[in-house]
Amino acid sequence: MTDNKFSKIITYVVTGLALIGIILLGRVLMAGEDAVKNDVLVQNNVVSPLVSFSQYLFYGVVLVTIVLSMWGLFKNPENLKKTLFSLLALGVLFVIAYFLADSNVVLDNADKVLEGGEAGATINQLTGTGIWFSVILGLIGFGFFVFDLVKGLIKS
């Protein structure tokens, strides 16, 4: 299939999806704000199809993105090696962040233990891991920024 035909097909598909979205949104707007807020039947008949359509559209876009990314990786083995090495490096940083995180009790401003925030809770450990992971990646990014800035100043 030529690129021109493929481009036309994509254009028709996107146009069709946009028209469906416009029609579903128009139905919500025609129902009126009060009816949408107060009437469960209107919510089920008008709002639910729009939400479902958006959800399926999102899933489709994620699936296409993943499939095309994997296809591109497997077509170029050199990029596949680089990607696997990068994922391994991120995995090592994640393990480091996991061991830096703690699972201490989480208190609110009245010094009461929050629900699910008991000492030793898994969610505490994972939240701390996410925070440390972000800090580590931020420091690495900042280091590269400073390195590039210094390198640019030296070249000038």
C-alpha positions, -999 to +999 in steps of 0.1 A: +000+000+000+014+034-009+019+061+016-007+083-001-034+056+002-025+049+038-027+086+046-062+088+030-074+058+050-060+074+083-077+107+074-111+089+068-108+070+101-099+101+121-127+120+105-152+092+113-140+091+149-143+129+152-178+128+138-189+101+163-174+122+191-191+154+180-225+136+177-221+121+212-210+154+227-239+171+209-263+147+226-249+156+260-252+193+253-288+190+239-298+171+271-290+202+292-269+207+323-297+202+348-309+169+332-274+155+330-268+164+367-301+152+381-316+125+359-299+091+361-317+078+330-303+108+310-268+101+324-270+064+314-284+072+279-264+102+270-233+106+291-223+069+294-219+064+256-196+094+254-175+082+283-174+046+269-164+059+234-137+080+249-124+051+270-123+027+240-106+054+219-080+058+245-074+021+248-071+019+210-046+047+208-025+031+236-026-003+218-016+012+185+012+031+201+026+000+219+023-022+188+040+004+165+068+010+191+074-027+194+074-031+156+100-004+153+122-019+180+121-054+164+128-040+130+160-024+143+179-048+167+205-020+176+177+001+190+163-029+208+196-034+226+198+002+236+162+001+248+168-030+269+199-015+284+180+017+293+152-003+309+178-023+329+194+010+341+159+023+351+153-010+369+185-006+389+176+029+398+141+017+409+156-009+431+179+017+447+149+040+452+130+011+468+157+005+494+160+042+501+122+045+508+107+037+542+073+024+552+068+045+583+034+055+596+016+083+578+000+109+600-024+137+592-021+173+606-040+161+638-014+134+644-039+106+636-029+077+615-043+079+580-064+050+567-040+027+549-010+046+563-001+022+590+035+014+596+048-012+573+020-007+547+030-015+511+015+017+498+038+037+520+069+018+507+057+023+470+049+059+475+084+065+490+099+046+462+082+068+436+094+099+454+130+087+456+129+075+420+118+110+409+145+126+430+172+103+416+161+109+380+158+147+387+193+148+401+207+129+370+188+152+347+201+183+366+237+169+364+234+165+327+220+200+324+249+215+343+274+194+323+259+206+291+259+242+303+296+240+313+305+223+281+288+251+261+305+278+281+339+262+275+333+260+237+324+297+236 
